[in-house]
Amino acid sequence: MAGRRVQGALVTARAAGTLGGALLLGASLLPWSGRGAGSSIALVRIADLVLSGVVDAWVPRWAGLVVYAIPLGGALLLLGTGLGQRAGALVGAAGVGLGVVGAALAGVALGRLDRAGLGPGALAAAAGLALGVMAVVASARTRA
């Protein structure tokens, strides 16, 4: 009975990690603002604009790099899910950490915009991060 429970937890962790990583990767290809400036532009396009230096007077260049932490976190979560074992759990946890940092900073930037609201990218990233945390926790619990 305990073997089935552990096997079920591993399947759940893999499914959650795969879906969470895919959502984090996809979130960067969607707009994060629901209304107003940037509501029809993918987050990576905004990051490219910031990195180009055109908007240096309003946004520092390093903010463009921070945005790329979100899809990088998704890629690491997918990689960790595929690796399995302890190394996979560590890589997945690092991916979730990167995703949290990137999404939190993007969320703070969105919060400064008046009445921007959350777009589909922000919602997809939140769901991906929740699934990523679930995958990392379930994976860790099976090793305990």
C-alpha positions in Angstrom: 0.0 0.0 0.0 2.8 2.4 0.9 4.5 1.6 -2.5 1.4 2.6 -4.4 1.2 5.9 -2.5 4.8 6.7 -3.2 4.4 5.8 -6.9 1.2 8.0 -7.1 3.1 10.9 -5.5 5.9 10.6 -8.1 3.4 10.5 -11.0 1.7 13.6 -9.5 5.0 15.4 -9.0 6.1 14.7 -12.6 2.8 15.8 -14.0 2.7 19.0 -11.9 6.3 19.7 -12.8 5.8 19.2 -16.5 2.6 21.3 -16.6 4.1 24.0 -14.3 7.2 24.3 -16.4 5.3 24.6 -19.6 3.0 27.3 -18.1 6.1 29.3 -16.9 7.6 29.1 -20.4 4.3 30.0 -22.1 3.6 32.8 -19.7 6.5 34.9 -21.1 4.9 34.7 -24.5 1.6 36.2 -23.3 0.8 39.8 -22.2 1.0 40.3 -18.4 -1.1 43.5 -18.3 -4.8 43.2 -18.7 -5.5 46.7 -19.8 -3.5 49.7 -21.0 0.2 49.8 -21.8 1.6 46.4 -22.7 -1.8 44.6 -22.8 -1.3 43.3 -26.2 2.5 42.7 -26.1 4.2 39.5 -24.9 6.4 39.9 -21.8 9.5 38.9 -23.7 8.9 41.7 -26.2 8.8 44.2 -23.3 12.0 42.7 -21.9 13.7 43.1 -25.3 12.6 46.7 -25.5 14.0 47.4 -22.0 17.3 45.6 -22.8 17.6 47.6 -26.0 18.1 50.8 -23.9 15.3 52.7 -25.6 13.5 53.3 -22.4 16.5 53.8 -20.0 14.9 57.0 -18.7 12.0 55.0 -17.2 13.2 51.5 -16.7 16.7 50.2 -15.9 18.2 47.7 -18.3 18.6 45.0 -15.6 14.8 44.8 -15.3 14.8 43.3 -18.8 17.1 40.5 -17.6 14.9 39.8 -14.6 12.0 39.1 -16.9 13.9 36.2 -18.5 14.1 34.5 -15.0 10.5 33.4 -15.6 11.0 31.2 -18.7 14.4 30.1 -17.4 12.7 29.0 -14.2 10.2 27.1 -16.3 13.0 25.4 -18.3 14.8 24.4 -15.1 11.5 23.0 -13.7 11.0 20.9 -16.8 14.6 19.7 -16.7 14.4 18.8 -13.0 11.2 16.9 -13.6 12.9 14.9 -16.3 16.0 14.2 -14.3 14.1 12.9 -11.2 16.1 11.8 -8.1 17.7 14.3 -5.8 19.4 16.3 -8.5 16.1 16.8 -10.3 14.5 18.0 -7.1 17.3 20.6 -6.6 17.1 21.8 -10.2 13.3 22.0 -10.0 13.5 23.9 -6.8 16.0 26.3 -8.3 13.6 26.8 -11.3 10.7 27.6 -9.0 12.9 30.0 -7.1 13.9 31.8 -10.3 10.3 31.9 -11.5 9.2 33.4 -8.2 11.8 36.1 -8.3 11.0 37.0 -11.9 7.2 36.9 -11.4 7.4 38.9 -8.2 9.4 41.7 -9.8 7.2 41.7 -12.8 4.2 41.9 -10.5 5.7 44.8 -8.6 6.2 46.6 -11.9 2.6 45.9 -12.9 1.4 47.2 -9.6 2.9 50.5 -10.3 0.8 50.9 -13.5 -2.6 52.5 -12.8 -5.5 50.1 -13.4 -3.4 47.7 -15.5 -5.0 44.5 -14.1 -3.6 41.0 -14.6 -3.3 39.6 -18.1 -3.2 36.0 -19.2 0.6 35.8 -18.8 0.5 36.7 -15.1 -2.3 34.2 -14.5 -0.4 31.4 -16.4 2.8 32.2 -14.4 0.9 32.0 -11.1 -0.6 28.6 -12.0 2.8 27.4 -13.2 4.5 28.5 -10.0 1.7 26.8 -7.9 2.2 23.6 -9.8 6.0 23.9 -9.6 5.8 24.2 -5.8 3.5 21.2 -5.6 5.9 19.2 -7.8 8.9 20.1 -5.7 7.1 19.4 -2.4 5.6 16.1 -3.6 9.0 15.0 -5.0 10.7 15.9 -1.7 8.1 14.0 0.4 8.6 10.8 -1.5 12.3 10.8 -0.5 11.6 11.5 3.2 
